[in-house]
């Protein structure tokens, strides 16, 4: 909390249940926000396989309730919709790096829900005049990332082994999947710029423009540790279908806003590992 303590006096938290239209309507009517960063969702891809309809209902209904409240109360605000590179799904070898014009071939219930969020943002812009900006963000990580996500899971396991809290065995899923990682701190800058300079009704990729296999990520993390660790595949961490490669082209967003990633991936991973080392 120390790194955000200087902001605490400027933050006011208001509780709202996005799945309840009355709760959302009340919030928007009373607060009349100028900027909305809509990141609330069931965001864990494997969980969407276990509860597909819950993921789709949660992610789609919450956004519709938000749009309807803004529309019905005539609130003049800009809305950023946190979409996902998972929408692209199956990508052919000749289709990388992925541009916003790439075909949409989603491969999970989560990806389906994000496609719906993406297209709803465009529909409410065209039909109702809402100032929506959709960001298809590729993988991003950094300190405080939830442990269910791959980079954090690997880092936490290493930290726990170093502390003697678990045996020197790290459990992994598909290590061959290739992903485009951006530091979360760069992504936060991108989201702000999306509303400051992005075009209404437009969709932008947020990415680093480079990618590496999860196996490479694991080896980078292991290089920061002196403990001898064995690697074992865990069938429970494998998905029914997985996207082979996600490599993004952020040219459109860079031309519109000037944004580009600034934090090296090695620093991101080292900061993430040190975060888990600092936890009790």
C-alpha positions as CSV (number, residue, x, y, z in Angstrom):
1,X,0.0,0.0,0.0
2,X,2.9,2.4,0.5
3,X,3.2,3.2,-3.2
4,X,-0.4,4.4,-3.3
5,X,-0.7,6.0,0.1
6,X,-0.3,9.5,-1.3
7,X,-3.5,9.0,-3.3
8,X,-5.7,7.7,-0.5
9,X,-6.9,11.2,0.5
10,X,-8.1,11.8,-3.0
11,X,-10.0,8.5,-3.5
12,X,-13.6,7.9,-2.6
13,X,-14.9,4.4,-3.0
14,X,-18.6,3.9,-3.9
15,X,-20.0,0.4,-3.8
16,X,-22.0,-0.9,-6.8
17,X,-23.1,-4.3,-8.1
18,X,-22.8,-4.1,-11.8
19,X,-25.1,-7.1,-12.4
20,X,-27.9,-5.1,-10.7
21,X,-29.3,-2.4,-13.0
22,X,-30.8,-0.4,-10.2
23,X,-27.5,-0.2,-8.4
24,X,-25.7,0.9,-11.5
25,X,-28.4,3.4,-12.4
26,X,-28.2,5.0,-8.9
27,X,-24.4,5.2,-9.1
28,X,-24.4,7.0,-12.5
29,X,-27.2,9.3,-11.6
30,X,-25.6,10.4,-8.4
31,X,-22.0,10.6,-9.4
32,X,-22.2,11.7,-13.1
33,X,-18.6,10.7,-13.9
34,X,-16.5,12.3,-16.6
35,X,-14.3,9.3,-17.2
36,X,-15.2,5.6,-16.8
37,X,-12.6,2.9,-17.0
38,X,-14.6,-0.3,-17.3
39,X,-12.3,-3.1,-16.2
40,X,-14.8,-5.1,-14.1
41,X,-15.3,-8.6,-15.4
42,X,-14.8,-12.3,-14.8
43,X,-11.3,-12.1,-16.3
44,X,-9.7,-15.5,-15.8
45,X,-9.9,-17.6,-19.0
46,X,-9.8,-21.1,-17.3
47,X,-12.7,-20.1,-15.0
48,X,-14.8,-19.4,-18.1
49,X,-14.6,-23.0,-19.1
50,X,-16.0,-24.1,-15.7
51,X,-18.7,-21.4,-15.7
52,X,-19.3,-20.3,-19.2
53,X,-22.8,-18.8,-18.8
54,X,-21.8,-17.0,-15.6
55,X,-18.8,-15.4,-17.4
56,X,-20.8,-14.3,-20.4
57,X,-23.8,-13.0,-18.3
58,X,-21.5,-11.2,-15.8
59,X,-19.3,-9.5,-18.4
60,X,-22.1,-8.6,-20.9
61,X,-24.8,-7.6,-18.4
62,X,-22.6,-5.4,-16.4
63,X,-21.5,-3.4,-19.4
64,X,-25.1,-3.0,-20.8
65,X,-26.3,-1.8,-17.4
66,X,-23.5,0.8,-17.4
67,X,-24.3,2.0,-20.9
68,X,-28.0,2.2,-20.2
69,X,-27.5,4.2,-17.1
70,X,-25.2,6.7,-18.9
71,X,-27.6,6.9,-21.8
72,X,-30.8,7.3,-19.8
73,X,-29.3,10.1,-17.5
74,X,-27.6,11.9,-20.4
75,X,-24.2,11.8,-18.7
76,X,-21.5,13.4,-20.8
77,X,-18.5,11.1,-20.2
78,X,-15.9,9.1,-21.9
79,X,-15.9,5.3,-21.4
80,X,-12.9,3.0,-21.9
81,X,-13.9,-0.7,-22.4
82,X,-11.1,-3.1,-21.4
83,X,-11.4,-5.7,-24.2
84,X,-8.9,-8.4,-24.8
85,X,-6.5,-9.9,-27.3
86,X,-8.2,-13.3,-26.6
87,X,-10.9,-12.1,-29.0
88,X,-8.6,-12.9,-31.9
89,X,-8.4,-16.5,-30.8
90,X,-7.1,-18.7,-33.6
91,X,-4.4,-16.8,-35.5
92,X,-2.8,-18.2,-38.7
93,X,1.0,-17.9,-39.0
94,X,0.6,-15.3,-41.8
95,X,-1.6,-13.1,-39.6
96,X,1.0,-11.9,-37.1
97,X,1.6,-9.4,-35.8
98,X,-2.1,-9.0,-35.1
99,X,-3.8,-5.8,-36.3
100,X,-7.2,-4.5,-35.3
101,X,-8.4,-5.7,-38.7
102,X,-7.5,-9.3,-38.0
103,X,-10.4,-11.9,-38.1
104,X,-12.1,-12.6,-34.8
105,X,-12.0,-16.3,-34.0
106,X,-12.6,-16.6,-30.2
107,X,-11.5,-19.9,-28.5
108,X,-13.0,-19.6,-25.0
109,X,-16.3,-18.5,-23.3
110,X,-14.2,-15.6,-21.9
111,X,-13.2,-14.5,-25.4
112,X,-16.8,-14.7,-26.5
113,X,-17.8,-12.4,-23.6
114,X,-15.1,-9.9,-24.6
115,X,-16.1,-9.9,-28.2
116,X,-19.6,-9.0,-27.0
117,X,-18.3,-6.2,-24.8
118,X,-16.2,-4.9,-27.8
119,X,-19.1,-4.9,-30.2
120,X,-21.6,-3.4,-27.7
121,X,-19.2,-0.5,-27.2
122,X,-19.3,0.2,-30.9
123,X,-23.1,-0.3,-31.1
124,X,-23.8,2.1,-28.3
125,X,-21.4,4.6,-29.9
126,X,-23.3,4.4,-33.3
127,X,-26.8,4.0,-31.9
128,X,-26.7,6.2,-28.8
129,X,-23.8,8.5,-29.3
130,X,-21.8,7.3,-26.3
131,X,-18.1,8.2,-26.3
132,X,-16.7,4.7,-26.1
133,X,-13.1,3.6,-26.8
134,X,-12.3,-0.1,-26.9
135,X,-8.8,-1.4,-26.0
136,X,-7.9,-4.9,-26.9
137,X,-5.0,-5.4,-24.5
138,X,-2.6,-8.2,-24.9
139,X,-1.1,-10.0,-21.9
140,X,0.0,-7.6,-19.2
141,X,1.5,-8.3,-15.8
142,X,3.5,-6.7,-12.9
143,X,3.5,-6.4,-9.1
144,X,0.2,-7.3,-7.4
145,X,-1.0,-9.5,-10.3
146,X,-3.4,-12.2,-9.0
147,X,-1.7,-15.5,-8.4
148,X,-4.1,-17.4,-10.7
149,X,-2.5,-15.8,-13.8
150,X,0.5,-17.5,-15.3
151,X,3.3,-15.0,-14.7
152,X,2.2,-14.5,-11.1
153,X,1.6,-18.2,-10.5
154,X,5.2,-19.0,-11.6
155,X,6.7,-16.1,-9.6
156,X,4.7,-17.0,-6.4
157,X,5.7,-20.7,-6.6
158,X,9.4,-19.7,-6.9
159,X,9.1,-17.3,-4.0
160,X,7.3,-19.9,-1.9
161,X,10.1,-22.4,-2.7
162,X,12.7,-19.9,-1.7
163,X,11.0,-19.4,1.7
164,X,10.8,-23.2,2.2
165,X,7.0,-23.1,2.1
166,X,6.8,-25.7,-0.6
167,X,8.9,-28.4,-2.2
168,X,11.3,-27.4,-4.9
169,X,8.9,-28.3,-7.7
170,X,7.1,-25.8,-9.9
171,X,3.9,-26.9,-11.6
172,X,3.1,-25.6,-15.0
173,X,0.6,-25.7,-17.8
174,X,1.2,-25.2,-21.5
175,X,4.7,-23.8,-21.8
176,X,4.7,-23.5,-25.6
177,X,2.0,-20.8,-25.9
178,X,3.5,-17.5,-27.1
179,X,2.3,-14.3,-25.6
180,X,2.9,-10.6,-25.9
181,X,3.5,-9.1,-22.5
182,X,3.3,-5.5,-21.4
183,X,4.0,-4.0,-18.0
184,X,0.8,-3.1,-16.2
185,X,2.2,0.3,-15.4
186,X,2.5,1.0,-19.2
187,X,-1.0,-0.3,-19.7
188,X,-2.4,2.1,-17.1
189,X,-0.9,5.0,-19.1
190,X,-2.4,3.5,-22.3
191,X,-5.9,3.4,-20.8
192,X,-5.7,7.1,-19.7
193,X,-4.4,8.1,-23.2
194,X,-7.2,6.1,-24.8
195,X,-9.8,8.4,-23.3
196,X,-7.7,11.6,-23.6
197,X,-6.7,11.1,-27.3
198,X,-8.5,8.0,-28.6
199,X,-11.2,8.3,-31.2
200,X,-14.8,7.6,-30.1
201,X,-16.1,4.3,-31.4
202,X,-12.6,3.1,-32.2
203,X,-10.8,-0.1,-31.2
204,X,-7.1,-0.1,-30.4
205,X,-4.5,-2.9,-29.7
206,X,-2.4,-2.3,-26.5
207,X,0.7,-4.5,-26.8
208,X,4.5,-4.5,-26.7
209,X,5.0,-5.7,-30.2
210,X,7.2,-8.6,-29.0
211,X,6.3,-12.1,-27.7
212,X,7.9,-15.0,-26.0
213,X,6.9,-18.5,-25.0
214,X,5.7,-19.2,-21.5
215,X,8.7,-21.4,-21.1
216,X,11.0,-18.4,-21.7
217,X,9.1,-16.5,-19.1
218,X,9.7,-19.3,-16.6
219,X,13.4,-19.5,-17.4
220,X,13.7,-15.7,-16.9
221,X,12.1,-15.9,-13.5
222,X,14.3,-18.9,-12.6
223,X,17.4,-16.9,-13.5
224,X,16.6,-14.5,-10.7
225,X,16.7,-17.3,-8.1
226,X,19.6,-19.5,-6.9
227,X,17.4,-22.3,-5.7
228,X,17.4,-25.6,-7.7
229,X,13.8,-26.2,-8.9
230,X,12.3,-29.1,-10.8
231,X,9.5,-28.4,-13.4
232,X,6.4,-30.6,-13.7
233,X,3.4,-30.3,-16.0
234,X,0.1,-30.1,-14.2
235,X,-2.8,-31.4,-16.3
236,X,-5.2,-29.2,-14.3
237,X,-3.4,-26.2,-15.7
238,X,-4.1,-27.1,-19.3
239,X,-7.1,-25.7,-21.2
240,X,-9.5,-27.5,-23.5
241,X,-8.2,-25.2,-26.3
242,X,-5.4,-22.7,-26.1
243,X,-4.4,-19.8,-28.4
244,X,-1.0,-20.7,-29.8
245,X,0.3,-17.2,-30.4
246,X,-0.7,-13.6,-29.5
247,X,1.6,-11.0,-30.9
248,X,0.1,-7.5,-31.2
249,X,0.7,-4.6,-33.5
250,X,0.0,-1.3,-31.6
251,X,0.8,1.0,-34.5
252,X,-2.7,2.4,-34.7
253,X,-2.7,3.4,-31.0
254,X,0.8,4.8,-31.2
255,X,-0.1,7.0,-34.2
256,X,-3.2,8.3,-32.4
257,X,-1.8,8.9,-28.9
258,X,2.1,8.6,-29.1
259,X,2.0,5.7,-26.6
260,X,4.6,3.0,-26.5
261,X,5.7,0.6,-23.8
262,X,8.7,1.8,-21.8
263,X,9.3,-0.8,-19.0
264,X,11.6,-3.7,-20.1
265,X,10.0,-7.1,-19.6
266,X,12.9,-8.3,-17.5
267,X,12.3,-5.5,-15.0
268,X,8.6,-6.4,-15.0
269,X,9.3,-10.0,-14.1
270,X,11.9,-9.1,-11.4
271,X,9.5,-6.6,-9.8
272,X,6.8,-9.3,-9.9
273,X,9.0,-11.9,-8.2
274,X,10.2,-9.4,-5.6
275,X,6.6,-8.5,-4.9
276,X,5.8,-12.2,-4.0
277,X,9.0,-12.4,-2.0
278,X,7.8,-9.5,0.1
279,X,4.5,-11.2,0.9
280,X,4.2,-13.2,4.2
